[in-house]
């Protein structure tokens, strides 16, 4: 009865060994496989006889042989090996990655091992790493471009401000001309501050410490409206502004003004022919969370066609010659960099609404 039970247990063990989708190995201390299950043969493309007849190192990727030998020595000395990964070469020349758990049976000079095929996971990791490297390169290029542009533009702006300081406005009698000069000077001063902030923010980003302050929405918006006063007047743009529900937010000053200026200039740029732009800017606060709602009555978008591309770089959705495909990309990254969230709803020829939720 005992012999029968043992035979049944042995048959069950062999059956489990044969049908398991995992890779089962028994290897000797001499560096040869002693037994493998069918799953190993199916993956490697070799027969069991071929696998047992050749040293294990013959099947290992040449770049992994040295480290595999060191790991094998640890197992032979009595240590269990877990979560070890290396590469093998199949009969067809394909590279496969295996993740191992190996246990020594020192009395018999054998190693019992189970491996999983993790090739797919490794390929995904490799693709992800290549993508991250590419994104890092793109980000560095954009950062360098922004830094160079901001840095190089400061000199002509400073020169322009010097001209304003030298200009004797007391000799100018026309009030409209004086107003234009004052607007130009104010806009130039604002541009200088913006350029300085961009350079500072780039340096701060390198140190992972982007400046965040408690900002009032209205002054930031006023700075932007003043800087594009002529554009607003020429386009007959009207505004409906309400910051009563949330007057302030914790955010970066340059980023907030960049969001305002890109949203407003886009709304004007993509307004409907013969329809003056109407822009609504308001805030709301729900459960302590502040959101900025920006709506226009412009051309709008077909969401079904552009939903996955709306905030990506160099994406253009209208034929306007001034379209660069950068503004929405910048807005998205300004918001995401500081832990916020942005959503968009739109209808063709009815307008667009952006909802920016800030992380407080």
Secondary structure as the mmCIF struct_conf table of DSSP 4:
data_model
#
loop_
_struct_conf.conf_type_id
_struct_conf.id
_struct_conf.beg_label_comp_id
_struct_conf.beg_label_asym_id
_struct_conf.beg_label_seq_id
_struct_conf.end_label_comp_id
_struct_conf.end_label_asym_id
_struct_conf.end_label_seq_id
HELX_RH_AL_P HELX_RH_AL_P1 UNK A 2 UNK A 19
BEND BEND1 UNK A 21 UNK A 22
STRN STRN1 UNK A 23 UNK A 28
TURN_TY1_P TURN_TY1_P1 UNK A 29 UNK A 30
BEND BEND2 UNK A 31 UNK A 31
STRN STRN2 UNK A 32 UNK A 32
STRN STRN3 UNK A 33 UNK A 36
HELX_RH_AL_P HELX_RH_AL_P2 UNK A 38 UNK A 44
HELX_RH_AL_P HELX_RH_AL_P3 UNK A 48 UNK A 53
BEND BEND3 UNK A 54 UNK A 54
STRN STRN4 UNK A 55 UNK A 55
HELX_RH_3T_P HELX_RH_3T_P1 UNK A 56 UNK A 59
STRN STRN5 UNK A 60 UNK A 60
HELX_RH_3T_P HELX_RH_3T_P2 UNK A 62 UNK A 64
HELX_RH_AL_P HELX_RH_AL_P4 UNK A 65 UNK A 76
TURN_TY1_P TURN_TY1_P2 UNK A 77 UNK A 78
STRN STRN6 UNK A 81 UNK A 89
TURN_TY1_P TURN_TY1_P3 UNK A 91 UNK A 92
BEND BEND4 UNK A 93 UNK A 93
STRN STRN7 UNK A 95 UNK A 105
HELX_RH_3T_P HELX_RH_3T_P3 UNK A 106 UNK A 108
TURN_TY1_P TURN_TY1_P4 UNK A 109 UNK A 109
STRN STRN8 UNK A 110 UNK A 117
HELX_RH_AL_P HELX_RH_AL_P5 UNK A 119 UNK A 166
HELX_RH_3T_P HELX_RH_3T_P4 UNK A 169 UNK A 171
HELX_RH_AL_P HELX_RH_AL_P6 UNK A 175 UNK A 206
TURN_TY1_P TURN_TY1_P5 UNK A 207 UNK A 208
STRN STRN9 UNK A 213 UNK A 216
HELX_RH_AL_P HELX_RH_AL_P7 UNK A 217 UNK A 227
TURN_TY1_P TURN_TY1_P6 UNK A 228 UNK A 228
HELX_RH_AL_P HELX_RH_AL_P8 UNK A 229 UNK A 235
TURN_TY1_P TURN_TY1_P7 UNK A 236 UNK A 236
STRN STRN10 UNK A 238 UNK A 242
BEND BEND5 UNK A 244 UNK A 245
STRN STRN11 UNK A 248 UNK A 251
HELX_RH_AL_P HELX_RH_AL_P9 UNK A 253 UNK A 269
TURN_TY1_P TURN_TY1_P8 UNK A 270 UNK A 270
HELX_LH_PP_P HELX_LH_PP_P1 UNK A 271 UNK A 272
TURN_TY1_P TURN_TY1_P9 UNK A 273 UNK A 274
BEND BEND6 UNK A 275 UNK A 275
STRN STRN12 UNK A 278 UNK A 286
TURN_TY1_P TURN_TY1_P10 UNK A 287 UNK A 288
STRN STRN13 UNK A 289 UNK A 295
BEND BEND7 UNK A 298 UNK A 298
HELX_RH_AL_P HELX_RH_AL_P10 UNK A 303 UNK A 306
TURN_TY1_P TURN_TY1_P11 UNK A 307 UNK A 311
BEND BEND8 UNK A 312 UNK A 312
TURN_TY1_P TURN_TY1_P12 UNK A 313 UNK A 314
BEND BEND9 UNK A 318 UNK A 318
TURN_TY1_P TURN_TY1_P13 UNK A 321 UNK A 322
BEND BEND10 UNK A 325 UNK A 325
HELX_RH_AL_P HELX_RH_AL_P11 UNK A 327 UNK A 337
TURN_TY1_P TURN_TY1_P14 UNK A 338 UNK A 339
STRN STRN14 UNK A 341 UNK A 347
TURN_TY1_P TURN_TY1_P15 UNK A 348 UNK A 350
STRN STRN15 UNK A 351 UNK A 357
#
